[in-house]
Amino acid sequence: MSPYFNSDRPDPADRPEFYPTMALAATRLEDARALIDRGIAADGTRPAGTAYLMSTSDPARNVRSPFYPAIQAQLGPRFEIQVVNDDQLTDRSDLMFYFTGLAHVPAIDTNRYRPGAVADHLTSLGGQLTDSPQMSSLRWLEAGATGSYGTVVEPCNFPQKFPHPGVLMAHYQSGDTLIEAYWKSVLMPGQGIFVGEPLARPFAPRY
């Protein structure tokens, strides 16, 4: 269990045994540079955008959908949130968050992602970045997201092993960096990998 899960600790390194990491991952140098640029462009912008919570036709991978009503009730005043009962989202121009559950997510490159956007799909092997039989988490970064997550070995479909959308959104909007908010959203992160620009901070406090 992660001691950092849903915590208010500003500095995880105050416990010497715990250092969160995030891979600045890409298969091409230009993609890595674009990822860094998106993170920088996001900082302090407090972007308007929509959180899309997808309820899919895949019952084994749709296990986060029971969280959606509570997320809407608690975070609706802070974010535009849409629950979408479909396997795909197309031609949207305002993506800030995109959470779904499928082995392969169609049409992700038809959408436009705000700088600092987070997107992931609950499936077994999304974290096998270059040789997965399922969709790699890198596809989200290539489509325009700034951060994603995937498991690298079969985790079963325990929601605790994947990001909790509401926890991630709440901490990100409160001013955490991407690496902080993402790590705080996974109770059991031992089988996964976080990818993206770790210091992206779109909701940085204004002083």
trRosetta pair geometry for C-beta under 8 A, 3 or more apart (Angstrom, degrees):
i j d omega theta_ij theta_ji phi_ij phi_ji
1 5 7.0 -71 177 -1 83 136
1 187 6.1 -31 -142 171 79 85
1 188 6.3 -48 -101 -86 49 76
2 5 4.6 114 81 -39 100 93
2 183 7.1 -157 -178 174 152 85
2 186 6.5 73 3 98 150 74
2 187 6.0 -162 30 -165 97 31
2 188 6.9 -159 -13 -84 91 25
2 189 5.5 43 -58 9 133 105
3 7 7.2 23 144 -44 60 148
3 15 6.4 7 89 28 147 172
3 18 6.2 -101 51 -76 114 161
4 7 5.4 -106 -162 23 41 126
4 9 6.7 -97 -128 52 74 125
4 12 5.2 -8 -100 -112 127 122
4 18 6.5 170 -42 167 112 141
4 20 6.7 -40 22 -60 178 118
4 183 5.4 -9 114 137 140 109
4 184 5.8 -102 143 -93 89 63
5 167 7.7 -13 -174 -180 76 157
5 184 6.1 120 -144 -162 30 50
5 185 7.7 -180 -140 -27 74 0
5 186 6.9 -110 -105 84 97 36
5 187 4.6 43 -116 -106 154 60
6 164 7.7 -11 -65 55 111 140
6 167 5.0 -81 -90 -140 96 127
6 171 7.7 -144 -124 -51 49 126
6 184 5.6 118 -68 173 28 93
6 185 7.5 80 -65 -97 73 37
7 184 6.2 -131 34 -127 67 105
9 12 6.1 98 111 -84 125 55
9 14 6.8 -135 -169 38 121 122
11 14 5.1 89 97 -26 99 100
12 15 6.6 -52 176 37 61 94
12 18 5.2 -98 165 117 103 108
12 19 6.9 149 106 -111 112 32
12 20 5.6 78 52 -10 160 103
12 180 7.7 -175 -23 -119 111 83
12 183 7.4 -41 -56 112 155 151
13 16 7.3 36 -175 -105 65 39
13 18 7.2 -152 -98 84 37 71
13 19 6.0 37 -95 -100 89 81
15 18 4.6 28 88 25 110 114
20 179 5.6 143 123 163 126 105
20 180 7.3 143 61 -93 161 46
20 183 4.4 -54 -124 -82 141 160
20 194 7.7 5 -180 32 99 151
21 179 7.8 -68 179 -150 11 126
21 194 7.2 160 100 52 55 108
22 147 7.6 -40 -160 -131 138 106
22 178 7.2 85 -123 108 173 101
22 179 4.6 -123 -19 -106 135 104
22 182 7.2 86 -96 65 125 141
22 194 4.3 -64 -115 107 82 110
22 195 6.7 151 -175 -108 81 16
22 196 5.9 -48 173 55 127 77
22 198 4.0 152 56 -86 134 107
23 129 8.0 -99 104 -61 152 152
23 193 6.0 1 4 174 127 112
23 194 6.9 151 16 87 75 56
23 195 4.9 -32 70 -107 94 74
23 196 8.0 78 72 16 57 43
24 32 6.2 72 149 -149 98 102
24 35 6.8 158 -162 103 81 136
24 36 7.2 28 -154 -69 126 93
24 195 7.7 135 -102 -160 13 69
24 196 7.5 -46 -107 102 51 19
24 197 6.6 53 -117 -99 92 53
24 198 7.3 -81 -66 -13 89 93
25 32 7.8 -135 119 -99 14 93
25 129 5.9 -107 -180 -135 143 154
25 137 7.9 57 80 94 146 103
25 138 6.1 -105 124 -96 114 98
25 141 6.9 162 82 7 86 165
25 195 4.3 -49 26 -142 126 118
25 196 7.8 -14 28 -34 89 31
26 29 7.4 130 103 -93 129 15
26 31 3.8 176 -157 96 128 108
26 32 3.9 -146 31 -60 143 78
26 35 6.2 -154 -59 -7 126 136
26 138 7.0 136 -115 -145 41 112
26 141 6.7 -119 -90 120 83 139
26 142 7.9 129 -132 -74 85 82
27 31 6.7 31 48 41 60 147
27 130 6.6 125 -92 -103 116 107
27 138 6.6 63 -19 -179 101 155
28 31 4.5 91 65 3 89 105
28 32 7.3 -158 93 -6 48 83
29 32 5.7 -55 -153 35 37 111
29 33 6.4 35 152 -17 68 105
30 33 5.6 -51 -147 37 35 112
30 34 6.3 37 154 -20 66 105
31 34 5.6 -52 -146 37 33 112
31 35 6.4 38 153 -23 64 104
31 141 6.9 87 172 127 111 107
31 142 6.1 -31 -136 -102 132 77
32 35 5.6 -51 -150 32 32 115
32 36 6.6 32 153 -16 64 103
33 36 5.8 -53 -151 36 34 110
33 37 6.3 35 151 -20 66 107
34 37 5.5 -54 -147 37 33 114
34 38 6.5 37 153 -23 65 101
35 38 5.8 -51 -151 31 31 111
35 39 6.8 30 152 -17 62 103
35 141 5.7 -2 -98 -169 122 114
35 146 6.7 134 -158 -135 75 60
35 196 6.9 -153 -172 -153 119 48
35 197 5.3 176 152 -51 87 104
36 39 5.8 -56 -154 35 34 112
36 40 6.4 30 152 -15 67 106
36 197 5.6 148 -105 -112 42 124
37 40 5.8 -55 -147 39 33 110
37 41 6.1 33 155 -20 67 109
38 41 5.6 -56 -143 39 30 112
38 42 6.4 35 156 -28 63 106
38 115 4.8 -164 -167 -132 73 82
38 116 7.1 -164 152 -38 89 42
38 144 7.4 157 -105 -169 151 62
38 146 4.8 -150 119 -93 121 101
38 197 6.5 173 75 2 86 146
38 200 7.2 -12 114 -102 78 133
39 42 5.8 -56 -153 27 30 113
39 43 7.3 46 152 -44 61 92
39 115 7.4 -172 -74 -177 14 94
39 116 6.9 96 -122 -87 48 65
39 146 5.5 134 -76 -157 73 122
39 178 7.1 -85 -126 -5 108 141
39 196 7.5 129 -77 160 119 86
39 197 3.0 -120 -54 120 142 149
39 198 7.9 23 -136 41 152 31
39 199 6.2 87 164 72 131 71
39 200 3.6 -108 -140 -74 85 96
40 43 6.1 -37 -161 -3 36 115
40 197 7.8 -96 -24 172 62 152
40 200 7.9 -84 -35 -101 28 75
41 45 7.4 6 148 -32 61 144
41 115 4.2 -110 97 -130 103 160
41 116 8.0 -135 87 -30 75 85
42 45 5.8 -109 -167 22 40 119
42 47 6.9 -65 -142 -19 80 126
42 114 7.5 98 -111 139 101 83
42 115 3.7 -158 -70 133 82 97
42 116 3.1 129 -147 -46 149 106
42 146 6.4 -24 -29 -69 150 168
42 200 4.9 32 64 -160 138 101
42 201 7.1 148 109 55 100 31
42 202 4.1 -65 169 -78 101 94
43 116 7.9 153 -54 -73 39 122
43 199 7.9 -3 -87 132 117 87
43 200 6.8 -130 -68 -149 74 50
43 201 5.2 38 -125 60 77 81
43 202 6.7 -101 -95 -88 20 41
43 204 6.1 22 -172 -9 72 135
44 201 6.9 29 -44 101 60 91
44 202 7.2 -104 7 -154 16 33
44 204 4.4 -45 -84 51 72 119
44 206 7.3 105 -154 -83 98 80
45 115 6.8 65 32 74 152 118
45 116 7.5 -170 47 -5 114 138
45 202 5.5 -45 50 -151 87 83
46 202 6.5 146 -77 153 25 80
46 203 5.6 78 -105 -114 70 62
46 206 7.9 -42 -34 -38 134 114
47 96 6.4 175 97 -103 112 117
47 114 4.7 156 141 175 154 140
47 115 6.7 155 -51 58 151 78
47 116 6.5 165 14 48 132 124
47 202 5.5 -46 6 -174 99 133
48 80 7.6 47 -174 1 82 124
48 94 7.2 -44 122 -154 82 113
48 114 7.9 -167 79 -103 44 153
49 79 8.0 -29 83 -151 68 94
49 80 7.1 -153 111 48 31 110
49 94 4.9 178 -137 171 64 78
49 95 6.4 6 -172 117 116 15
49 96 2.9 122 107 -43 132 113
49 97 7.6 125 119 0 114 67
49 114 4.4 -95 -82 -10 144 149
49 117 7.0 -133 172 -94 163 99
50 79 7.6 116 -141 169 36 92
50 80 4.5 -60 -107 100 74 111
50 81 7.2 155 -166 -94 73 22
50 82 5.9 9 179 4 122 108
50 92 7.3 -93 58 179 130 132
50 94 4.8 68 5 111 100 110
50 95 6.6 -52 64 -105 83 37
50 96 6.1 150 51 18 29 95
50 97 7.7 -115 118 43 44 75
51 75 7.7 7 31 116 158 132
51 79 5.0 35 -5 149 120 139
51 80 6.9 161 18 87 72 56
51 81 4.6 -19 67 -110 107 74
51 82 7.2 167 84 26 56 62
51 96 6.0 -55 -68 75 63 97
51 97 3.8 3 -123 58 82 119
51 98 7.9 -160 -157 -63 49 37
51 99 7.8 7 -177 5 91 102
51 165 7.3 125 -177 175 125 119
51 169 6.1 6 -102 -108 150 142
52 82 5.5 -15 -110 69 65 97
52 84 5.7 -4 -165 1 96 125
52 89 5.6 46 166 -98 160 161
52 92 7.2 125 -54 65 145 176
52 95 6.5 -46 3 -122 119 90
52 97 6.7 -177 30 95 58 67
52 98 4.9 8 61 -112 107 70
52 99 7.3 178 93 29 62 61
53 64 7.9 -125 -160 118 99 108
53 65 7.4 133 156 -118 103 65
53 68 4.8 151 136 -119 148 112
53 71 6.7 137 -75 80 156 145
53 72 7.9 -112 24 -56 148 95
53 81 6.6 16 -5 -172 113 97
53 82 7.1 -178 27 91 75 45
53 83 4.9 -32 75 -105 104 68
53 84 7.1 154 74 18 48 73
53 97 7.9 7 -62 116 71 110
53 99 5.5 -4 -119 61 63 105
53 165 6.2 130 -107 129 106 172
54 83 8.0 162 -89 -160 18 54
54 84 5.3 -28 -108 70 65 98
54 86 6.7 -78 -146 67 96 64
54 87 7.5 83 178 -129 126 22
54 89 6.7 -113 -84 -36 121 113
54 98 7.3 30 -19 -172 113 73
54 99 6.5 -164 23 92 83 53
54 100 3.7 2 57 -103 135 90
54 101 7.2 -168 92 15 100 66
55 62 6.1 65 -159 -158 59 120
55 65 4.4 81 -114 -123 92 134
55 68 6.9 -70 -63 -17 109 159
55 83 6.2 31 -15 179 112 96
55 84 6.9 -178 24 85 75 44
55 85 4.8 -26 71 -106 109 64
55 86 7.8 69 65 15 65 38
56 61 6.6 -18 68 89 135 99
56 62 4.9 -151 54 -86 81 108
56 65 7.9 -151 20 -55 62 130
56 86 7.4 -20 -107 108 59 26
56 87 5.0 74 -140 -104 94 69
56 100 6.0 79 -44 -170 123 91
56 101 5.2 -148 28 68 128 79
56 102 5.4 -155 -148 -60 167 96
57 62 7.7 158 44 -51 8 140
57 87 5.6 -44 13 -63 100 112
58 61 4.3 4 114 42 122 104
58 62 5.6 150 79 -31 65 96
58 87 7.6 89 -14 -113 95 107
58 101 5.9 -143 76 118 112 90
58 102 5.4 139 7 -104 146 65
58 103 7.3 176 -128 -9 162 81
59 62 5.6 -58 -125 35 29 113
60 63 7.5 -28 169 -37 30 104
60 157 5.4 -163 174 -50 74 157
61 101 3.4 174 139 164 84 98
61 102 5.8 151 102 -72 149 24
61 103 6.9 -152 -50 -42 160 64
61 121 7.6 14 172 169 130 85
61 122 5.1 164 -169 96 83 92
61 123 5.6 0 -125 -87 135 69
61 157 6.4 -126 -93 -124 45 127
62 65 5.0 -3 167 -10 89 124
62 101 4.6 -178 -82 70 41 138
62 122 7.9 160 -78 66 20 127
63 66 7.5 -28 -179 11 49 101
63 101 6.7 144 19 -118 62 163
63 122 6.8 -120 42 132 89 158
63 157 5.2 136 -11 153 145 110
63 158 7.9 -107 117 -149 159 11
63 159 5.1 -139 122 -65 111 97
64 67 5.4 -42 -179 24 69 119
64 68 7.6 89 133 -46 75 86
64 99 6.4 -84 105 151 151 124
64 101 6.3 165 22 -49 100 125
64 122 6.1 160 -13 -27 117 150
64 159 5.7 137 -85 -128 71 113
64 162 6.9 -95 -64 96 122 128
64 164 7.5 178 -136 -126 111 51
64 165 6.4 99 170 -10 134 108
65 68 5.5 -24 -163 -11 53 120
65 101 7.5 -96 -33 12 95 133
66 69 7.8 -42 -177 18 44 96
67 70 5.9 -71 -169 48 56 107
67 71 5.7 55 141 -28 87 111
67 159 7.6 152 -33 -166 125 150
67 164 6.6 -163 -138 -156 165 86
67 165 6.5 148 105 40 135 99
67 166 6.1 -138 164 -9 119 117
68 71 5.5 -57 -144 37 34 113
68 72 6.3 34 160 -19 68 104
68 83 5.0 89 173 -105 140 126
68 165 7.9 19 -93 60 67 140
69 72 5.8 -55 -150 36 31 110
69 73 6.3 27 155 -17 66 108
70 73 5.6 -55 -145 39 33 111
70 74 6.0 16 162 -8 69 113
70 166 6.7 -38 105 -68 94 162
71 74 6.3 -65 -138 45 25 99
71 75 5.5 -24 -180 26 66 117
71 81 6.7 -175 126 -152 98 156
71 165 5.9 3 -111 95 157 107
71 166 3.9 -138 -105 -80 97 109
71 169 7.3 83 -158 38 112 141
72 75 7.1 -71 -115 56 15 79
72 76 5.1 41 179 -61 59 110
72 81 5.2 -161 -109 99 75 141
72 83 6.7 -57 -60 -32 132 114
73 76 6.4 -15 -115 -3 11 118
74 166 6.5 57 68 -156 128 128
74 170 7.7 -27 127 -81 118 124
75 78 5.1 -67 -165 48 69 108
75 79 5.3 4 149 26 103 108
75 81 6.4 96 96 -47 100 141
75 166 6.1 -166 -18 -139 134 86
75 169 5.7 48 -149 110 162 132
75 170 6.3 -118 -92 -75 120 85
75 173 7.8 142 -148 15 112 155
76 79 7.0 -84 -123 61 22 68
76 81 5.7 -93 -101 27 68 122
78 169 7.9 140 97 147 122 107
78 170 7.8 86 73 -111 159 63
78 173 5.6 84 159 162 131 162
79 96 7.4 -139 -148 79 115 140
79 97 7.6 6 -170 16 150 129
79 169 6.3 -56 -26 -178 157 131
79 173 6.9 -114 -56 -78 106 147
80 94 7.8 -10 77 136 140 134
84 89 6.2 86 91 -86 168 104
86 89 7.1 125 87 -68 119 63
87 100 7.9 95 -156 -167 46 130
87 102 6.2 91 -157 -82 92 144
87 105 7.9 -161 167 -134 76 62
87 106 6.9 50 126 26 99 108
88 105 7.0 141 -107 -175 76 69
88 106 4.5 -41 -98 72 133 98
88 107 4.9 72 -173 38 127 121
89 92 5.8 -23 160 -4 106 129
89 95 7.9 115 122 -90 141 123
89 98 6.7 -135 45 -138 151 119
89 100 8.0 -146 -7 -65 112 136
89 107 7.1 -167 71 96 42 112
89 108 7.8 47 63 -105 88 58
89 111 6.2 25 114 -66 99 139
90 107 4.6 -40 -92 155 95 145
90 110 4.7 -1 -150 93 78 143
90 111 6.9 -137 -144 -58 26 87
91 110 5.3 -45 -56 149 58 111
91 111 6.8 -86 -31 -87 7 61
92 95 5.6 94 106 -50 118 93
92 111 4.7 3 55 -130 82 104
92 112 7.0 -135 104 37 56 70
93 111 7.4 -153 -74 -162 30 64
93 112 4.5 16 -137 45 57 123
94 112 7.4 39 -34 80 28 95
94 114 6.8 17 -164 -45 45 110
95 98 5.4 -6 -160 -46 123 114
95 111 5.3 53 -21 157 138 127
95 112 6.6 165 20 88 96 45
95 113 4.7 -49 79 -108 111 63
95 114 6.4 -161 81 0 51 80
95 117 5.4 59 117 -143 87 147
95 119 7.1 15 160 -71 130 120
95 144 8.0 105 68 95 124 116
95 145 7.8 -66 120 -88 125 86
96 113 7.8 132 -88 -161 26 68
96 114 5.0 -10 -89 37 73 130
96 116 7.4 -2 -147 94 82 91
96 117 5.3 -136 -143 -112 32 85
96 118 7.5 16 153 28 56 74
97 117 6.9 -157 -65 -157 35 77
97 118 5.4 -1 -114 66 73 91
97 119 7.2 162 -163 -80 38 60
97 165 6.8 110 167 -156 134 103
97 168 7.7 143 -128 103 129 117
97 169 6.0 -25 -74 -90 162 108
98 108 7.8 136 129 -134 157 101
98 111 7.6 111 -78 102 153 163
98 113 7.8 -83 -6 -107 126 105
98 117 7.4 31 0 171 97 114
98 118 7.5 -173 31 100 64 53
98 119 3.9 5 60 -118 103 99
98 120 7.8 149 90 19 72 39
98 140 7.9 -174 72 -135 119 115
98 145 7.3 -109 37 -88 115 127
99 119 7.4 -153 -67 -143 44 50
99 120 6.4 4 -117 60 69 75
99 121 8.0 159 -162 -90 43 41
99 122 7.9 38 -178 -23 85 97
99 163 7.4 -124 -118 89 120 111
99 165 4.5 -84 -26 -88 167 126
100 105 5.8 107 83 -110 144 127
100 120 7.9 -169 39 99 66 43
100 121 5.0 -21 78 -112 89 82
100 122 7.3 -147 106 17 41 78
101 121 6.3 148 -104 -168 25 70
101 122 4.0 -20 -111 55 89 104
101 123 7.0 148 -160 -56 59 72
102 105 5.1 129 67 -78 124 71
102 121 5.6 -57 50 -164 70 127
102 123 6.5 -30 100 -63 29 121
102 135 7.6 35 104 17 88 132
103 121 8.0 158 -99 140 6 130
103 123 4.8 132 -105 -136 49 141
103 124 7.7 -3 -111 21 91 87
103 134 4.4 -107 -169 -133 84 110
103 135 6.6 134 148 4 49 89
104 134 6.4 -143 -60 -162 72 68
104 135 4.6 131 -117 -41 57 111
105 108 5.4 57 112 -50 110 116
105 121 5.1 -147 -40 -80 127 148
105 135 5.8 -105 16 47 78 172
105 139 7.6 166 55 101 101 136
107 110 4.7 -26 -177 12 89 122
107 111 7.5 86 138 -21 83 92
108 111 6.4 -58 -170 27 46 110
108 119 7.4 132 -152 154 125 153
108 139 6.4 96 62 140 145 106
108 140 6.6 -82 169 -103 151 59
108 143 4.5 -62 128 -102 101 166
109 142 7.5 -36 -90 114 112 89
109 143 4.6 -127 -88 -121 67 94
109 144 7.8 125 -126 -6 62 101
111 143 7.1 39 60 165 88 120
111 144 7.5 -142 97 50 77 131
112 144 6.5 -66 -151 119 42 169
113 117 3.9 -127 -178 46 101 156
113 119 7.0 -86 -114 -24 134 129
113 143 6.7 95 -18 118 130 86
113 144 3.7 160 31 114 114 106
113 145 5.0 -117 -157 -77 165 52
113 146 7.4 -173 138 -17 127 76
114 117 4.9 122 58 -56 68 105
114 202 7.7 67 130 -124 113 159
115 146 6.5 67 -171 -55 49 134
115 200 7.6 -154 160 -147 80 122
115 202 6.8 152 106 -92 82 119
116 146 5.1 -44 -121 27 17 156
116 147 8.0 -4 -171 0 45 104
116 178 7.1 -154 -151 -72 77 113
116 200 4.8 171 -114 168 78 123
116 201 7.7 -92 -120 51 127 8
116 202 3.6 48 -147 -42 178 128
117 144 7.0 29 53 123 134 84
117 145 4.9 -101 99 -129 98 68
117 146 5.5 123 50 10 54 91
117 147 7.7 -164 102 32 43 74
118 145 6.4 78 -132 -166 15 114
118 146 6.9 -53 -70 62 55 82
118 147 4.7 -22 -111 71 82 102
118 148 7.1 158 -161 -80 63 47
118 168 6.6 -139 120 153 164 134
118 172 7.1 -123 -14 -82 141 163
118 178 7.2 170 -81 -139 109 100
118 182 7.2 -174 -131 -85 135 103
118 196 7.7 -20 -111 -97 77 163
119 140 4.4 -169 86 -151 110 127
119 143 7.6 -51 66 72 156 124
119 145 4.1 -116 22 -92 109 151
119 147 7.8 142 26 81 55 56
119 148 5.8 -26 77 -95 65 97
120 126 7.2 119 -164 127 86 159
120 137 6.6 -7 -125 -127 86 105
120 140 6.7 -52 -85 -49 47 166
120 148 4.8 144 -85 -156 85 75
120 149 4.7 -9 -111 46 152 80
120 150 6.8 -165 -151 -63 105 69
120 162 7.5 -178 123 -169 132 101
120 163 6.0 96 54 27 148 129
121 126 5.9 161 71 -90 89 150
121 135 6.4 30 57 76 148 125
121 137 7.8 -163 35 -98 85 71
121 140 7.8 -178 -8 -58 93 122
121 150 7.7 11 61 -98 73 98
122 157 7.1 79 155 -145 117 88
122 159 7.8 -28 -129 -115 149 64
122 162 4.9 20 -112 -142 102 167
123 126 5.1 104 63 -38 97 104
123 134 5.1 -160 136 165 139 155
123 135 7.0 88 44 45 155 86
123 150 7.4 -17 62 -141 83 99
123 151 7.9 -152 90 38 48 98
124 134 6.5 132 56 -7 81 153
124 151 6.4 -76 -176 77 36 118
124 154 5.1 -10 -161 -116 119 64
124 155 6.6 -180 -137 24 64 75
125 128 4.7 -12 176 11 96 117
125 132 4.5 167 130 -144 106 108
125 133 6.5 49 74 43 148 75
125 134 4.8 132 65 28 93 115
125 150 7.3 27 145 165 26 116
125 151 6.8 -68 -93 88 28 79
125 152 7.1 45 -141 -152 64 24
125 153 7.6 22 -102 -110 82 15
125 154 7.4 -25 -61 -73 90 59
126 132 6.6 68 -114 -156 21 169
126 134 6.1 -68 -71 103 60 118
126 135 6.2 -1 -114 88 89 70
126 136 6.3 127 -162 -146 57 26
126 137 4.7 85 155 -50 98 87
126 148 7.9 -110 151 153 124 116
126 149 7.7 66 101 113 126 46
126 150 2.8 -129 102 -133 91 126
126 151 6.5 69 44 34 81 58
127 132 7.7 128 64 -78 31 136
127 137 6.0 17 -91 -6 47 129
127 149 7.3 -24 -80 169 103 51
127 150 3.3 -176 -53 101 65 87
127 151 4.9 -143 8 90 124 10
127 152 4.0 -77 102 -64 119 67
127 191 7.9 159 41 140 153 66
127 192 5.4 -170 -63 -148 153 60
127 193 4.3 132 -154 28 118 99
128 131 5.6 -76 160 70 110 69
128 132 3.6 138 79 -76 104 91
128 134 7.8 99 48 47 108 86
128 136 6.8 -98 88 -108 59 89
128 150 7.5 -96 12 124 48 129
128 152 5.7 115 -63 -142 67 64
129 132 7.2 78 -21 -19 6 111
129 136 5.2 83 -154 -160 40 122
129 137 6.5 -58 -106 49 78 88
129 138 5.2 83 -161 -33 91 116
129 150 7.7 147 -77 59 68 134
129 193 7.4 -67 -48 82 108 148
129 195 7.2 120 -100 -76 125 151
130 136 6.9 54 -68 -110 25 154
130 138 7.6 39 -72 -3 61 150
132 135 7.2 -18 100 83 129 12
132 136 5.0 153 31 -77 126 79
132 150 7.9 -50 -80 152 160 149
135 139 5.5 -60 -178 19 100 146
136 139 5.5 123 72 -17 75 90
136 150 7.2 -126 -163 10 47 171
137 140 5.8 -36 -173 19 58 112
137 141 7.4 52 138 -11 71 99
137 148 4.2 173 -175 121 103 127
137 149 6.4 -141 -128 82 147 11
137 150 3.8 -146 -43 -16 123 123
137 193 7.5 -168 39 82 151 96
137 195 5.5 138 117 31 125 134
138 141 5.5 -55 -156 39 49 110
138 142 6.0 48 148 -20 77 105
138 148 7.8 -160 -69 60 21 144
138 195 6.9 -70 -82 139 62 165
139 142 5.6 -55 -145 40 35 112
139 143 6.2 36 154 -22 66 107
140 143 5.7 -58 -150 36 30 111
140 145 4.2 -21 158 34 94 138
140 148 4.1 125 66 -75 142 143
141 144 7.9 166 -175 24 27 10
141 145 5.7 -80 -88 70 41 83
141 146 7.6 69 -121 -121 79 13
141 147 7.9 36 -87 -89 93 12
141 148 6.1 -113 -43 4 86 122
141 195 6.4 -84 -44 128 135 117
141 196 6.7 -162 -94 -97 114 67
145 148 5.8 82 105 -53 140 100
145 196 7.4 -69 129 -108 90 113
146 178 6.5 -119 122 -98 109 153
146 196 5.4 73 142 -161 57 113
146 197 5.4 -58 -173 31 94 105
146 200 5.1 69 155 -62 141 173
147 178 4.7 -176 -58 -172 148 129
147 182 6.0 -130 164 -66 141 140
147 194 7.2 -11 -165 -176 103 90
147 195 6.9 160 -152 91 55 53
147 196 3.1 -6 -105 -86 66 170
147 197 7.0 -103 -66 37 85 61
147 200 6.9 -143 -38 45 113 137
148 194 7.9 166 89 -157 40 51
148 195 5.3 -13 63 65 83 99
148 196 6.1 142 14 -56 57 107
149 162 7.2 142 110 -152 125 68
149 163 5.4 121 45 -29 152 117
149 182 6.3 171 -60 -168 124 119
149 186 7.1 -168 -167 -60 157 137
149 192 5.8 25 180 170 97 132
149 193 7.1 176 -149 86 59 45
149 194 5.3 -21 -101 -106 89 62
149 195 7.1 176 -84 21 37 75
150 192 6.3 179 100 -148 27 92
150 193 6.3 -12 63 54 71 84
150 195 7.6 -3 16 4 93 116
151 154 7.8 81 125 -124 128 9
151 155 4.5 -85 -158 -18 163 128
151 161 6.4 28 -83 147 134 115
151 162 7.3 -73 -38 -83 110 84
151 191 4.8 19 -150 122 104 98
151 192 4.5 -61 -94 -89 60 82
151 193 7.8 138 -117 10 20 70
152 191 6.2 -149 42 172 77 65
152 192 6.6 157 -8 -118 82 28
152 193 5.8 67 -49 -16 113 107
153 191 5.5 -99 52 -157 88 107
155 158 6.5 -104 144 36 96 94
155 161 4.4 -173 166 139 140 160
155 162 7.8 147 94 -48 150 87
155 191 4.6 159 -89 92 109 151
155 192 7.5 -3 -61 -56 149 90
156 161 7.6 109 69 16 72 149
158 161 4.8 79 79 -1 96 106
158 162 7.8 161 94 1 58 89
158 188 7.1 1 107 50 129 141
159 162 5.9 -77 -157 48 45 100
159 164 7.2 70 158 -89 104 82
160 186 7.8 97 167 -169 50 59
160 187 4.2 -56 -164 62 91 124
160 188 4.8 57 131 7 99 111
161 186 7.1 18 -174 -162 26 100
161 187 7.7 -66 -66 64 33 81
161 188 4.7 -47 -91 81 66 107
161 189 7.6 146 -153 -91 57 29
161 191 6.1 -4 -161 49 122 115
161 192 6.8 150 170 -34 82 119
162 186 6.6 -97 155 -116 10 97
162 192 7.5 135 -101 -76 53 151
163 167 7.6 -147 -176 66 73 101
163 168 5.2 20 -178 -45 117 137
163 182 6.5 -57 -104 -152 127 71
163 185 4.2 28 -150 121 82 125
163 186 5.4 -53 -85 -65 54 89
164 167 4.1 54 84 16 112 114
164 168 6.5 166 79 -14 58 86
164 185 4.9 -150 45 -169 71 82
164 186 7.4 175 -3 -79 77 39
164 187 7.6 54 -26 -24 118 93
165 168 5.9 -63 -149 39 29 110
165 169 6.1 24 160 -17 68 111
165 185 7.5 60 -74 -159 13 134
166 169 5.8 -56 -142 39 29 109
166 170 6.1 28 161 -20 65 110
167 170 6.0 -57 -145 36 27 110
167 171 6.4 15 163 -8 63 110
167 184 6.1 -143 154 123 109 88
167 185 4.3 157 92 -116 107 74
168 171 6.4 -68 -150 42 25 100
168 172 6.0 23 159 -19 65 114
168 181 5.3 85 -157 154 64 96
168 182 6.1 30 -127 -102 111 46
168 184 7.2 152 -95 77 53 86
168 185 3.7 0 -62 -76 87 151
169 172 5.8 -58 -142 39 27 111
169 173 6.0 20 163 -14 65 112
170 173 6.1 -61 -145 40 24 106
170 174 6.3 23 155 -21 61 112
171 174 5.5 -56 -145 36 33 114
171 176 4.5 0 156 12 91 143
171 180 6.7 -133 152 122 124 91
171 181 4.1 171 99 -122 106 81
171 184 4.9 83 -35 73 172 146
171 185 7.2 -141 28 -55 129 90
172 176 5.8 -78 -95 62 35 95
172 178 7.2 30 -117 -104 106 51
172 181 3.9 60 -67 -138 75 167
172 202 7.5 23 170 50 100 97
172 203 6.0 103 146 23 65 130
173 203 5.0 -159 -142 -131 35 174
174 203 7.0 74 42 116 17 132
175 201 7.0 27 -172 -170 57 106
175 203 5.4 -114 -83 112 45 87
175 204 5.6 76 -145 -130 86 31
175 205 4.8 -1 -110 -36 144 84
176 180 3.9 -128 -173 93 111 120
176 181 4.2 144 93 -55 127 87
176 184 7.0 -61 -159 7 173 139
176 201 7.4 -136 120 -125 28 91
176 203 7.9 18 38 69 51 106
177 180 4.8 92 54 9 77 104
177 181 6.9 -156 87 -4 36 90
177 198 6.5 41 146 153 124 65
177 199 5.3 -50 -149 -140 133 40
177 200 6.6 120 -164 66 76 44
177 201 4.8 -53 -102 -78 66 99
178 181 6.1 -61 -141 41 27 104
178 182 5.9 22 164 -16 66 113
178 196 5.7 -106 146 113 145 133
178 197 6.4 82 36 83 154 63
178 198 5.8 -149 74 -153 101 31
178 199 7.1 -9 28 39 97 8
178 200 4.3 40 -26 58 125 96
178 201 7.2 -119 -21 -68 72 53
179 182 6.1 -57 -139 40 25 107
179 183 6.2 21 164 -15 62 112
179 194 6.8 112 -128 129 71 148
179 196 7.9 -170 -70 77 71 104
179 198 3.7 20 -46 -158 122 94
179 199 7.2 -8 1 -63 111 41
180 183 6.2 -63 -148 40 23 105
180 184 6.3 21 158 -18 62 112
181 184 5.8 -60 -148 37 28 111
181 185 6.6 28 155 -26 62 110
182 185 5.8 -62 -156 28 32 113
182 186 7.3 10 158 -8 65 107
182 194 5.2 121 124 -135 140 130
182 196 7.5 144 -39 38 159 137
183 186 6.6 -71 -153 36 35 98
183 189 6.8 -30 -141 -58 70 164
183 194 6.8 -55 -68 -53 77 158
186 189 4.2 87 113 -76 129 95
186 192 6.6 -105 -160 50 160 146
188 191 7.5 16 134 15 93 95
189 192 5.3 -84 -161 49 67 107
189 194 7.8 -12 -159 -37 130 104
194 198 7.9 79 123 -99 120 93
196 200 7.1 -69 150 12 112 129
197 200 4.7 84 93 -35 104 107
201 204 4.4 64 133 -61 113 100
